[in-house]
């Protein structure tokens, strides 16, 4: 089957939650559907990957459309990893925000090797500050 990529601003929180679980990213994300729905509605760019209609990947990003895009979630179903879906989601995201100068993301610890192999540039000056739970 071939994977199709599209913009899905109305992706459901339930479908997103199921993909977070199948991708392994659920351990690092909220679990309640209300918060997941707010995350999806607050994103300016949601790109999905579907294989025969089944959701297999999502790139969820926040952007000002001029200078910076932050991909806050990139997840691909574990059974589908290694097929280039993550790279294709990031490429489609960058194409949709063609006027943006800088695209960035924070990698989950287990995904660092994906970004290194994909040729993305590592940045040592990133910082995370937390507001709390």
C-alpha positions, 0 to 999 in steps of 0.5 A: 500500500502507498501512504498518503499525506494530507493536512488534517486540521480536524484530526480527532483527539481519539485517533491522535491518542491511539497513534500516540500509543502505537508510536510509543510517544504516549509515555511523554504526552498527556492522556486525557482527550480534552487536552489532546483536543486542545493541543490539536486545535491550537496547532497551526499545522497538522500533517497526517500520514494514512495507509489505506485510510488508517492513521500511521503518522502525524506531525503537529506544529506551531508556527508564525508562518514567517520565521519559526516553526516548532514541530511539537509532535512527530509520531509514526506507528511503530509497525510502520517505522523505517518506511520513510514516513517520519521524513516525509511528514517533516518534508510536507510540514516544511513545504506547507510552511515554505516562508518559514526560515527555521524549523525545529523540534525537541527529540524524544530520547529514543528518537535521537538516532532517527534524526541523526540518520536522517541528516538533521542538524543537532543544536547544542543551544536548546533549553527547556523550561517547565511551567509545572504540571 
